[in-house]
Amino acid sequence: MTNEQEISRRLFMIKSCAGLGALWLAENLTEIVAAQEHAHQLTQSGSPAAFQVFNSDQAADVEALAEQILPTDETPGAKEARVVYFIDRAMATFAASDRAAFLEGLAKLDKRAKKRAGKT
């Protein structure tokens, strides 16, 4: 195997993944924008809203996870952007096919965190 072949395969994989990502975005764009608008409206209202998928414990966990990825520093983070409402809307609409796996993963993470903290 030469470097040219290896680079060519990598380039193929990169372009394939980018193409699939673009296709997924195009297919779900309307619902993604609607979920973003939903989160934006809640940010502007300042009042809590009911979740469509998450219960209060799940919502707190998702918000904490999102805050780890996009923490508040000199600029607002995931919590201030109310990302949890975007993710909740996504799980109710365009990502509904991933909902069961997402919630199962969230439950496993919660169980491991409680075990680690000695709460089980």
Helices and strands as residue ranges (DSSP letters): H 3-45, H 56-69, H 78-81, H 83-92, G 96-98, H 99-116
